[in-house]
Amino acid sequence: MYEYEEVELDELTYDAENQRLQYPCPCGDLFEMLLDDLLNGKDIAQCPTCSLTVKVLYTSDARLAFLAKHNIAGTPIEAATEVIAA
């Protein structure tokens, strides 16, 4: 599959209300990737207006840093651990 561009995970913004990661698309809309997709290891964000996609580049450490920056539990195990610790 062809991607319009490759972007680093930390270049995306996080829309907490809709649980989506976003990045500006040249068509004027936003590339979007669901938080669940990130948590499941997916790496493609798609623009809902045009046919373009971007590949989101990240390592496990970068993903954990992004999730921590936005106060998001990274996996069900991490979320359960936080609940048990509280």
C-alpha positions as CSV (number, residue, x, y, z in Angstrom):
1,M,0.0,0.0,0.0
2,Y,1.3,3.5,-0.9
3,E,1.4,6.1,1.9
4,Y,1.5,9.8,1.1
5,E,4.0,10.4,3.8
6,E,5.7,8.9,6.8
7,V,5.3,10.8,10.1
8,E,6.7,10.3,13.6
9,L,4.1,9.5,16.3
10,D,5.0,12.6,18.3
11,E,4.0,14.8,15.3
12,L,0.3,13.7,15.7
13,T,-2.1,15.4,18.1
14,Y,-4.5,13.6,20.3
15,D,-8.2,14.4,20.3
16,A,-9.3,12.9,23.7
17,E,-13.0,13.5,23.2
18,N,-13.0,11.3,20.1
19,Q,-10.1,9.1,21.0
20,R,-8.3,9.8,17.7
21,L,-4.8,10.8,16.7
22,Q,-4.7,13.4,14.0
23,Y,-2.3,14.9,11.5
24,P,-3.0,17.7,8.9
25,C,-3.8,16.4,5.4
26,P,-3.0,18.5,2.3
27,C,-6.7,18.4,1.3
28,G,-7.5,20.6,4.4
29,D,-8.9,17.8,6.6
30,L,-7.0,15.6,9.0
31,F,-5.5,12.2,8.8
32,E,-7.0,10.2,11.7
33,M,-6.1,7.0,13.5
34,L,-8.2,5.6,16.3
35,L,-6.5,5.2,19.7
36,D,-7.5,1.5,19.7
37,D,-5.6,1.1,16.4
38,L,-2.4,2.6,18.1
39,L,-2.9,0.3,21.1
40,N,-3.2,-2.7,18.8
41,G,0.0,-1.8,16.9
42,K,-1.4,-0.4,13.7
43,D,0.5,2.3,12.0
44,I,-1.7,3.8,9.3
45,A,-3.7,7.0,9.6
46,Q,-6.3,7.8,6.9
47,C,-8.0,11.0,5.8
48,P,-11.8,10.7,5.8
49,T,-12.2,13.2,3.0
50,C,-9.6,12.0,0.4
51,S,-7.9,8.8,-0.3
52,L,-4.6,9.6,1.2
53,T,-3.0,7.7,4.1
54,V,0.2,8.3,6.2
55,K,2.4,5.7,7.9
56,V,2.9,6.5,11.5
57,L,6.4,5.6,12.7
58,Y,7.0,4.7,16.3
59,T,8.8,2.3,18.6
60,S,7.3,0.7,21.7
61,D,9.1,3.3,23.8
62,A,7.8,6.1,21.6
63,R,4.3,4.7,21.9
64,L,4.5,4.5,25.7
65,A,5.9,8.1,25.9
66,F,3.0,9.4,23.7
67,L,0.4,7.6,25.9
68,A,2.0,8.9,29.1
69,K,2.2,12.4,27.7
70,H,-1.6,12.3,27.1
71,N,-2.4,10.3,30.3
72,I,-3.6,7.3,28.4
73,A,-3.3,3.7,29.7
74,G,-1.3,1.9,27.0
75,T,-2.7,-1.6,27.4
76,P,-5.5,-3.4,29.3
77,I,-2.7,-4.8,31.5
78,E,-1.3,-1.4,32.3
79,A,-4.8,-0.1,33.0
80,A,-5.6,-3.0,35.4
81,T,-2.2,-2.5,37.1
82,E,-3.1,1.2,37.7
83,V,-6.5,0.3,39.2
84,I,-5.0,-2.4,41.5
85,A,-2.2,0.0,42.6
86,A,-4.8,2.7,43.5
